[in-house]
Amino acid sequence: MLLFILDIMFVSSVALFSSVYFRSYIPAMLMTWGIYIVSGLVTIAERVPVIKHFPGMIKSNMGHILYGMPDTGDIIWNIVVVFGLIAVFIGLSIKKIRNQDI
């Protein structure tokens, strides 16, 4: 359940980032879906050591937990990498918002 919430947090941070940089609804939506789909397609290269900790692997790790064969090291690194990406997207969004004239 917590991995699902983490996945929603990642998508929300990407949506925040894209909505701040694109001031129109359509490009922000397309960028959000594009990053989400690309991060999901990364699961094809699961055997590459660096890629197996990217956000697209959250769904795969949920399946491993449900089947009873989790690798805790991979899951922990996946959570750390996703939190790092969330922090980067939110940090860049906050930086852009602070530079805007209100």
C-alpha positions in Angstrom: 0.0 0.0 0.0 2.8 2.4 0.9 4.5 1.7 -2.5 1.3 2.6 -4.2 1.2 5.9 -2.3 4.8 6.5 -3.3 3.9 6.0 -6.9 1.1 8.5 -6.6 3.5 11.0 -5.0 5.9 10.6 -7.9 3.2 11.2 -10.4 1.9 14.2 -8.4 5.4 15.7 -8.2 5.9 15.3 -12.0 2.5 16.9 -12.5 3.4 19.9 -10.2 6.7 20.3 -12.1 5.1 20.2 -15.5 2.3 22.5 -14.5 4.7 25.1 -13.2 6.9 25.1 -16.3 4.1 24.9 -18.9 1.4 27.4 -18.2 -1.1 25.5 -20.3 -3.1 22.4 -19.3 -2.4 20.3 -22.4 1.4 20.4 -22.4 1.6 19.8 -18.7 -0.7 16.8 -19.0 1.3 15.4 -21.9 4.6 15.8 -20.1 3.2 14.1 -17.0 1.8 11.1 -18.9 5.0 11.0 -21.0 7.3 10.7 -18.0 5.0 8.2 -16.3 4.8 6.0 -19.4 8.6 6.2 -20.0 9.3 5.4 -16.4 7.0 2.4 -16.8 8.7 1.3 -19.9 12.0 1.3 -18.1 10.9 -2.0 -16.5 11.8 -3.8 -19.7 15.5 -3.3 -18.9 15.1 -4.7 -15.4 18.4 -6.5 -15.4 20.4 -3.3 -15.7 21.6 -2.5 -12.1 21.0 1.2 -12.2 17.6 1.1 -13.9 16.1 -1.4 -11.5 15.8 1.3 -8.9 13.9 3.8 -11.0 10.2 4.7 -10.3 8.8 2.3 -12.9 10.0 -0.6 -10.8 7.6 0.3 -7.9 4.8 -1.7 -9.6 7.2 -4.7 -10.1 8.3 -4.5 -6.5 4.6 -4.5 -5.4 4.1 -7.7 -7.3 7.2 -9.3 -5.7 5.9 -8.4 -2.3 2.4 -9.9 -3.1 4.0 -13.1 -4.4 6.1 -13.4 -1.2 9.5 -13.1 -2.8 10.7 -9.5 -2.0 14.3 -8.4 -2.2 14.4 -5.9 0.5 17.7 -4.2 -0.7 16.2 -3.5 -4.1 12.9 -2.2 -2.6 14.8 0.1 -0.2 17.0 1.5 -2.9 13.9 1.9 -5.1 12.2 4.0 -2.4 15.3 6.1 -1.8 15.7 6.9 -5.5 12.0 7.7 -5.9 12.1 10.0 -2.9 15.2 11.7 -4.4 13.4 12.3 -7.7 10.3 13.6 -5.9 12.5 16.0 -4.0 14.2 17.2 -7.2 10.9 17.8 -9.0 9.3 19.6 -6.0 12.5 21.6 -5.4 12.6 22.8 -9.1 8.9 23.6 -8.9 9.4 25.7 -5.7 12.4 27.5 -7.2 10.3 28.4 -10.3 7.3 29.5 -8.3 9.5 31.8 -6.1 10.9 33.5 -9.2 7.5 34.3 -10.6 6.0 37.8 -10.1 2.7 37.6 -8.3 
